């Protein structure tokens, strides 16, 4: 009888251990973003989930919410700060109201090319900017990519600043872009991505500016005719987590979270680069007039110095100098 009881006890303990292990494996974090399922952001989010489950040994996983399911960028950022959403990603301009120094990333033409942008974001400058978010209840995990921005409209090809004058242009909330398009003579209209397709379709706005990946995945080509590869700015995505929830994780799980986010970001950058030429070909086939070679100097002459000055007056010139130095 004693032997039976010991066996029963051992079986009970083993079963309890399995249940406890399964309970740990069921820890699921809600991850929201605006991009549609067809975008590389969603592909990278799935990669992030796979990497996280592997690195966290099954203790953590993500539940993905693309297509603005949990709200627009500002709504989700507020929800992550409040703890009702665990993670969120959106373009860096959406965070500049919380940390004004982040505006340095959005100064038009500040990045020479992708390599320059990656050196800034993945190095000391970028990691310092992520650290600034902690005072706002956010843990910055990694920079992913929206990309170099292009200009589209429903009126005519854009080859020079004069072609932008008078157009109603959707921008994000960032003051850098509002100022830049005002200087070019356009009428900037800030609005969330989730509202953009309808606004273009109803002619509430004439134009918009996004990297071509978003232009394609959000099907904006259905309501626009002309695309110009102006590359007037580069926008990274910032992947953030509620800081209190991040801090509550063990050091091992914190490490797994950061590493998985950073590796998924590099994966997404590679996807974007590989997809760009294919997307341009698809857009041309869909009837979009694409201006691939745009002389950026006239645009820079009008906006670069004034927008830089506005940033420096508020935040000083140290970050701008550091970014310029890395371009060399």
N, C-alpha and C positions, 0 to 999 in steps of 0.2 A: 504493500500500500504506500509506504514511504517513497519507494522508487517511482511509483506511478505519479505521486504528487510532485516529486522533483521534476519529472519529465513534463508534467503539465505546466509547472511554473516556468520551466525553461522555454516551452513553446509559447507561453503567454508573453514572456519578456521579448522573445524574438519577434513575435507579431507586433508588439508595441513599438519596437525599434523600427520595423518596416513602416508602420503607420506614421511614426514621427518623421522618418525620412521622406515619405510621400508628402506629408504636410509641408515640409520645407521646400520640396520640389514644386509645390503649387503656388509659391509666392510669385504673383503676376503683377507687373507694373504697366500702367496705361500710358501709351506713347502716342501723342497726337501731332498732326501736321496738316498743312493746307493742300499740299500737292496731291494730284490724282494718282490712282494706282498704276497708271501707265508711265509715270515719271521715274527717273532713276532714284529719286528720293525714297520712293516706296521699295524699290529693289534693294537699296542700301539699308533701309530699315529692317527688311527681312534678313539681310546678312548680319546686321547688328544683333538681331534676336538669336540667330544661329550661333554666332560667336559668343554671346553672353551666356547662353545655356551651356556651351562647352567649357568656357573659362570659369564659370561659377559652379560647375559640376552639378548642374540641374537644380540649384537652389533658387535661381532667378530666371524669369523669362518675361517677354514683352507681349502685351496685347496691342496690336497696331490699329490706329484710327486715322486713315488718310482722308482726303476729300473734304477737309474742313468739317468733319463729322462732329468734332468737339468744339467747333467755333472757329472764328478767324484768329489770326496770329495774336492780336492783342488780348482777346478773350482767353486764349489758351495760356499765354504767358502769365496773366493774372491768376488763372486757375492753378498753375504749377506753383506760383508763389504762395497761394492759399492752401495748397496741399490736396486739392480735389482731383488734379491730374498729376501723375508722377513725373512724366517727361514730356518735352515738347521740342520741336525744332522749327525755326523760321529764319528768314533773312535777317542779317545783322541790323538793318535799319529799324526793325521793330523793337530793338532793345535800346536804341540811343536815347529814348526818353528817360530811361533808368540810369544809364551811364553815358554821359555826354562824350567822354573820351572815345567811345566806340565809333563816333562819327568820323574819326580819322580814316577808317576803312572805306568810307563812302565818299570821300573827296574824289570828284571826277578825275580820271587819268592818273591817279596816284600810283597805280601798279603798272609797271612796264609790260609784264607778261605773266603767265601762270606761274612760272618758276619764282618770280619775284614775290607774287602773292603768297605762295606756299612757304617761302622762306620767312616771310613776316608772320604769317598766322601760326605756323608750327614751331616757331622759335620763341625767344624771350618776349618779344613784343606782344604776340598773340596770346601767349599764356598769361601774361600780365593783364591783358584786357579781360580774359575770362575770369581771372581772380577778382576783378572789380565787381563782377556780378554777385559775388557772395554777400555783399552788404545789402542786396535786394532780395535775399532769400533764395537765390538760384545758384546751383553748382554748374558751372560751364564745363561740359565734358569734352567737347571737340568742335572743331570747325569742319563742316561739310561744305557743299558747294551749290550755289545757285548759278554762278558763272559770270562771264563777261556779258554785259547788257547790250542789247540791240534795240533798234527803234522800228516800230511798225505803225502804219496808219492807213486810213481808208481813202485818202485824197489823192496823193501823188508820191512819186519817189522822193526820198530825202537824200540829197547829196551834199548840201551846204546848210549853214545855219538859217539862211533865208527861207528854206523849205519848211522849217519848223514854226516860223512866225504865225501866230494866230490860231494854231491848232490847240484844241482841248486835249491835254495829255494826262492820262492816268499815271500817277506816281504813287509811291508808298508814302508813309507818314514822315519820312526822314527829311529834316530841313535842308540837308545838303542837296537833294534832288529837286525839292521845291524851289530853292534858290537858283539852281543851275538852269532849270527850264524857264523860270521867270526871266533870267538874263538873256536867254535865247529868244525871247518874245512870245513864248507859248503861254497857255493858260493851264497851269498844273492843277489837277483835281485828285487829291489823295483819296484812295478807297481800298478796301481789302480785295485780295485776289478773288475771293468767292463771288464778288459782285461784278467783276470786270467783264466777263463774257456778255452779260445782259446789257451792261452800259455801252459796250461797243456795238452790240446788235441794234440797240435802240437809238444810237447816235448821241447818247448823252455825253460821250467822249469820242474824239476822232482817232486817238492814238494811244499807244502804251509803250513801255520799254521794259523788256525782260530778256534774259538769256533765251536763245532759240529753243533750248530744251523745254522750258515752260511754255513758250509760244506753241510748240508742237503738242505737248502732252495735255495742255488745257484746251486744245482745239481752237485757239484764238485765230488761226488762219482761216477759219470758216467765216469770220466777220471782219477780216482785214485783208488788204490787197497788196500792200507794199512793205517789204522788209529791207532795212539797211543795217549792215553789220558795222555799227558805229563804235562798238567796244568802248563806250564812254565811261564805263565804270565796272568794277568787279564787285560782286556781292557774295560773301560766304553765308552759309547757313550756320547757326549756332545751335548745338544740341545741349539742352539744359535739363537739369533734374531739380526737384525740390531739395533744397540744401539740408533741411532737417532729416529728410528720409535718407539722403545720401550719408549724412553723418552717423545715422543709426546703423548703417551696415558695418560688418566687420571689416578690418583692413584688407583682408583677402578679397572680399566681395567688392569693395571700393576699387581696388586695383583691377579686378575683372571688368567692372563697369567702364572705367576710363579706357582701358586697353581695347575693349570691344568697340566702343564708340569711335576711337581714333582709327582703328583698322578698317571699320566700315566706311569711314569718311574717305580714306585713301582709295578704297574699292570704288566708291561712287565717283570720285574724280576721274578715275580711269575709264569708267563707263561713259561719262560725259564727253571726254576727249574722243573716245572711239565712235560715239554716236553722231558727232556734229556734222561731218560731211554727209552722212547718210540722211540726216534730217533735212539739210539744205536741198538735197536732191529730191526728197519727198515733197518738200514745200513747192519747189519749182514744178514738179509734176502735178501738184494740186492747183496750179495756176497763180501762185504768188510770184510777184516780180521781186527778185532779190538783187540788191546792190551790194556786191561782195567787197568791192574796194572803195572805201570812203576816206577822203583826206581829213584826218582828225584835227589838223593844226588850226583851221579857222574856228572850230568849236572850242579848242583849248584856249585860244587867244581871248575869247569872249568870257569864258566862265572860270578857268582854272585859278587865276590869281585871286579873284574876288571871293571865291568859295573857300580857298585856303586861308585867306585873311580872316574870314568870319570864324573859321574853326580856331585859328591861332589866338584871336582876341579873347576867346572864351576859355581855351584849354592850354595855351602856351604852344611853343613850337618844337618842343623836344621830340614828341612822337613823329611829327612830320619829318624832322631831320634824320631820325633813326631809319625811317622807311625809305627815304631818298637815298641814304647811304647804302642800304642793301641792294638797291637797284644797280649799283656800280660793281 
